Amino acid sequence: MIRRLTAAALTLTALLSLTACGGDADASSAKGRVTLTIGDQAKTLQTIVAASGALKGADYQVKWAEFEGAAPLFQAVQAGAADTTFAADLPTLQALSGGVKFKNVAALKNDGRHVGIVARKDSGIDSVADLKGQKVVVSSAKGSIAEYLLANALRQAGLKYSDVQVQYLLPTDAQAAFASGKIKVWAVFGVYQAVALEQGGKLLIDGADGRVSGYGFIGASDKALADTAKKTALGDFLKRLGTALKWTSTHQDAYAQAIQDRNGADASVARTLASAAYSQVLPVTPEIDRTVQGVADLMNGIGVLEPNVDVASAADTSVLK
């Protein structure tokens, strides 16, 4: 839970990187306009929005709050340093369980291939069943989407969660340890999964075929939702983001090039990320809530999500219309 994470060891000034953008105007011409501080991970949303030109003509200013993972992003929202959240289902549930004050205002959807369990090629581990008795590094913290994949894959293989030894590491630390051979198995996501496969890894299993829900969420802080002007701007931003995500699915080469240019990824990693991106922005529906409630219930059952979350009560369906 957020209150039990690394807030004592990390300061927001060390975590938070703000970059302004919005419409065709620069920051000096935005005086008096509403400013949204949009939470992001690994420049994902920034890259999509910039490459697609989705914010062109927006009558509000956007600043980006950039983080390595979901946990520090939610810390920023709790501290009032970001207006919105952006995370997969389980980190979102973990933040809600920990008392962060926000509501899910839109859902994101992909096919689940962005999260996987990767083993080193020289590890002797060839399947999920081989994980019994092994140490598995999970990024980035307790309650990540990678941990849900691990728990669900173990269950499907007839193993208990207690059959593996879990260690939590931030992605950059885990990446270095994996590349050097200090860890053999890594449950990971996104660009870090792609890099692990480039650095001597093999994919044991990914989140496709329903092994993860495929849902993520954009959330908004209670404070931002109480600000009428910000709430209106956020509704417009979500529609523009939806257009941007559709652009990525029809312009994968251009999107992959943008990932290379903005994130420093090599060409093969960029193509992998482009093909596994979220493709839709959706209203938060009862069906989505029920699916994600199943994620919450599984993780609560193995002691990772405590207390459990009522997913439906954490939605605000009035923003995305």
Disulfide bonds with the S-S distance in Angstrom:
none
